[in-house]
Amino acid sequence: MNPHVIPDMPIKPLKRISPSKYFAVDPCILREAWAANHINELLPVIPTVRVGIIAHRILELTIKGRIRNHQDIDEIWKDGIKKFELEMHENWMEKHLVPLARNAWNYEVKKQKCILLAQNFFTNTEKASGKGQKYEAEIWLETPDGKVGGKIDAIKQLGNDIQLIDYKTGKVFDKNQEGKVIKFEYQKQLKLYAAMYYMNRGKWPTCLTIVELSQKEHDIPFHRDECMELLNDAVIRLEAIKQKISGINYIDEIAYPSPQNCKYCYYWPGCAMYWEHKQDSDKWPADCHGIVKEKRILGNGTLLLVLGRQEGDVVVSGLSMDRHGILKDDIREIYLYNLERTPVPGYFKQGILTTCYKSCK
Ligand code: SF4
């Protein structure tokens, strides 16, 4: 991928919906159609997400019995970090985010919690193994036609009790709800897995549980009818989305830009509809596009840009020319993503995830 240049971004019809994407496709079909075609992220992956992936891997290997002690955990952790850091080092957007230990939020806390959770697993399974308790990890479940499918993190079985477990390394509560309510999408994901478990194995799980890295467990109440309805709904949605994608003339027709939908999207730089709808408001990400009116090197060696726009000029300071090679060129126009707002309206500064592009498709 050429630095600062948007690659080709063809779309592909969705063949399958996974429970984790069930909610994502509804807000914006375009984002999921790009993801289905394995279009690389156009913005840096948040470092904490990478740490979460390693924690998940450790839990998976622990359940599979391939990690037996603290030393194993340590090796897998170091190995996972090394692989990600090598990958990031080759990526023009993420080089500066190495090492993860410094740049991933709560790195050490997440690591220690992951170790404790895995150790707790050894202790509990050793105690319970004599009683016939069985664990399976990363089990693929799908509908008979393959239209909905995904991997459940773990299945625990003891006698007639069957528990489906979803490990979460981030926040699990819905911040828009009063009290501690598990995110709606997490509840639905587990219910979809419950229905698929029934379709694949002919019996229903008795318990659906979300487990946090802190070892807190949250059981999700469910009804079988509700789970089956959700699954049927997912199949209907998939068909509707397929038809929608096949009937479009322009990809913009399947884009649904809004502050909520675009917040966690990594494709802003390639999405014309994003820029068409984005407003200068705190609700939208702090991104700027404009004509370079002034370019000044500050005393600390960073760059200050004044960008001319129809809505009024903006000033962006603290830009590192080592990080954003494009800034060394004589550029006329620029798109800046993931800036940080300052208390002064119209003034922005570079943030840890700030990324520059020459154009937007
Ligand atoms: S930027 Fe927004 S509208 Fe564009 S693909 Fe992403 S979520 Fe959809």
Boltz pocket constraint, residues with backbone or C-beta under 6 A from the ligand:
constraints:
  - pocket:
      binder: B
      contacts: [[A, 28], [A, 29], [A, 30], [A, 31], [A, 254], [A, 255], [A, 256], [A, 257], [A, 258], [A, 261], [A, 262], [A, 263], [A, 265], [A, 266], [A, 267], [A, 268], [A, 271], [A, 273], [A, 274]]
      max_distance: 6.0
